[in-house]
Amino acid sequence: MTQTHEITTGDVDLGEVRLHYRERGSGAPVVLMHAGGFGEWFAPVFDEPALDGVRLVEVQRAGYGASSTPEGHATFADHARYVRELLAVLGIERATWVGHSSSASMALQGAIDAPGAVERLVLIEPAPSPRGPSSEELVRTAVGPAMGAAQAGDFRGATDAFMTGVCGPHWADLVRERFGGEGLDRLLRDSRFFLTDEIVAAVEWPIDEQTAARVTAPTTLAYGAAPATKAHEETTRMLADWIPGAELVALPGVGHAMTLEDPALVARMVADAM
């Protein structure tokens, strides 16, 4: 894709962590928060022309890429707060928050903790909490083995077990196609933080119908209609029932790795939600 927009990159020291970001464009602020395991899930979406009409900020969350790793355990609320503080430094008091997987859950927590900072939520396949019936199978076949392998120091095996379970066996091919072999190396480095800290935060994160009902921001929830597991669709549907006035969108032909599979489709969905 030929890029015609000017991109600004930078790092912001928030005290607890340092966050790396990219931004482009002008207009209504939109922040892209990547899924767990890789700080570049949203990189192809960032370049899509469907989002040319907004001020687009793509953040590498704490623990990923060029951002620093927290010294202690970081909860989902902590990650949301870091993003909110980054946006404030950039002069953005209120934005549309677009989160994918664990970051969708973080964005949801951010809207609960600081509703004044969230103009709109676009939540793409939140992490499986609340859990539907397929989540138990996902834990048994992917999450549990991944955590066990990570605890044994086999981070490559842990990454493969987790990514295969949530994205399907083609996950590594997708990464190579978009970023080359070096991209896969970066994902394997990023996955260490996910497998040792963020996955624990995901297990700890509490959400229930009463809490979700506190969300006041207009909310779009999206899931892929061609998934490797139904766990994320089940969670997305439950949250759509719980969050007042939420819109539910099914994206055809993609699964949990949709930001790499069809970034143009994801970008159009985000643009349509605004």
N, C-alpha and C positions, 0 to 999 in steps of 0.2 A: 504494500500500500504506500502511495506517495504521500508524505506528510507535508501539509501546507501551513500548519499552525506553529507558532512559537512556543517552545516548552521551557519552563523554568524549573530547575531542580534546586533543592536545598536541604539543609539539616537544621533542626531546631532543638536546642538543649532545654529540656523541661525540668531539669534537676534530677528527677528520678531516672529518666531515660532520655535518650536522644533519638528523635524520629527523622527519618529521611522521607522526602516527598517529591512529587512532580506535580506541576499544575500547568494548565493552559486555558485560554479563552477568557471570556467575560460574560457576565449575566448572572443568573441565579446560581448560587454556590451548590456544588454537588461533590460529596466526598465518597471515594471508592475505598472500601475496606476489604482486603483480600481474605480468602479462606485460609484455614490452617494448613501448615505443612510447606507453604511456598509463598514467598513475598511478592511473586509476580503473576499470580493468577489473573489479576485484572489488567496486566500490561497490554494485551491485545485490544481490550475494550476501550482503554484510554485513548487509543488512536482512531477510534471509529468516528466517521463524519456525522453520525446521528446525534452525537453529543457536542457538536461544534457550537451550539447556541448557549452553552452554559460555562460558568467558571468551574472547571473540573480539577479536583485535587485527588491524586492517587497517593495513598500513604502506605509505607512499609511499616507495619506494626512493630512494636517492641519485640525483640527476639528474632527479627527477620532482616535479611539482606544487609543494607548499609545502616540500619538502625541498631541501637545498642540493646543488649539483653538486660532485663531487670535483675537487680542483685538478689531479690527475694522472689517469692511466688507472686504472680500477677493474676488477679481474678478477672472475670469478664467485665466487672464494673471498673476495675483499674484500666483495662485496655480502652474502654469507652471514654474514660476520663482523660487518658493521654491524647486521644484523638480530639476531644473537645478543647483541650488546652492548646494543641497544635493549631487548630482552626482559629482560636482566639488570637494567637500570635500573628496569624496571617490576616487578621482584621475581619474574620468571618464570625459573626455572633450566632447566625442561624443558617442551617444548610439542610439540604436533602441528604440523608445518610443511606448509602447503598452498601449493604453487607451481604456476604456470601458465606454460607455454612456457619462456622463458629463466629465469624464476624457479623452475620445476621443476628445471632443471639446477642452479641455485644452491642450492636446498634439498638436492638430492642431494649436492652438494659439501660443504654444511654438515654433513650426517650423516656424511660420511667424515672431515671434519676434526675434528669435535667431537661424537662419538656420544652423549656424556652429555647434550647439550642437546636431543636430538631424541627425543621419545617415539614418534612415528609420522610417516611420510611419506605425503602424498597428492600425487601428481605428475600433473598434467593436461597431456597432450601436451607433453612436454619438447622443447626446441629440438633440431633434427635432428642430434644427435651422440650415438650413432653414426648414420651416414648409411645410409639404405636406398636402393634404386634410384630412388625418386621425388625424392630430395634433389637430384640433379644437375639435373633438370629445373626444380626450384624455384629453384636458384641461377641457372640460365640465364635464366629468364623473369621472376624477381622480385627476388631478392637482389642479383644482379649489377647490373641496371639501377637498383635503388634506391641502391646504393652509388655508382654512377657519377653519378647525378643529384645526390646529396648532395655529392659532391666538387665538382660544378659550381655548387653553391650553390642548387640547385632543390629545397628541402626539401619543398615541397608535392607536387611530382611524385614525389620519392623516397618520400614517405609513401604516396601512392596506389599506386605500383608494388608496394611491399612488402605493404601491407595487402590489396590486391586478390589478390596471390599466395597469401597464407596464410589470409585470411578470406573471400575471394570479393568480387565486385563490389558487394555490398550493405553493405559494412562501414561506410561513412559514414552510410547510412540508419539502421543500428543505433545508432550513436553519437548521432545527432540524436534518435532516438526515446527514448533513455534520458536524455539530458542536454541536449537542445536544441542550438541553433547554437553557444552558448558552449562546450559540451562539445567540439565538434569543434575549436574554436579552441584549447582546452587540449590536446587530443591533438596538434595540429600543433606546438604549442610543445614538448611532451614528446618528440615524435619526433626532435627535433634531437639530444638526448643519445643516444637509441637509435642513430641513424644515424651518429653520429660516434665513439661510444665503445663502447656496449654490443654492437653488432653485431661489433665487432672482438674483444671478449672472448668472444663466442660462437664465433667462428672459432678462437680460441686454445685454447678449453677442451678439455682432454684427458679422455677417458673410454674405458675398454676393459673387457673382461669381467673381468679380474683385479681392477681397481679397483672396479668395481661390486659384485663379490662380497664386498667388505669392509663393505658396508652391513649393519648389525645391526638397525636399526629395522624394525618391521613396515611394509610398504610396499604401498600401493594405487596402481596406474597406470591412468589413464583416458584414453580417446580418444573423439572424436566420430565417430559412424557416418555422418555426412553432410558430409564435408569438401570443401574446395576443392582440397586437395592431399593425397595419401596419405603425404607425407613424415613428418608427425608420428605417424601411426598406425604406420608402419614402425619408427620410433625407439622408440615406446612399447612395441611388442611385443618388440623386441630387449632392451630394458632389463628387461622383465618376465621374460625368460628368464635374464638375468644376475644379477638381485638375488635372493638366497635367499628363497624362500617368498613372493615377490611375488604380489599379486592383480591380475588384469587385468580392467578393466571397460570395456564399450562403452556409450556414452551415445547413445540413439537421437535422430535428428532434428536434431542439432546438429553444428557444425563447430568450427573453432579459436576463433571468437568466442563460444563457448558461454556464457560468463559474462554476456554481454549478450543472447544469443538466448533462453536459458532459465535464469535464475539460480536458480529454485526447484529445477530438476533437479540443478544443480551442488551446491546446498546440501544436498539430500537425499543425494547421493552422498558428500559429505564426512561428514555425520552418520552414515551407514551404515558408513563405513570405520572409525569410532572404536570 
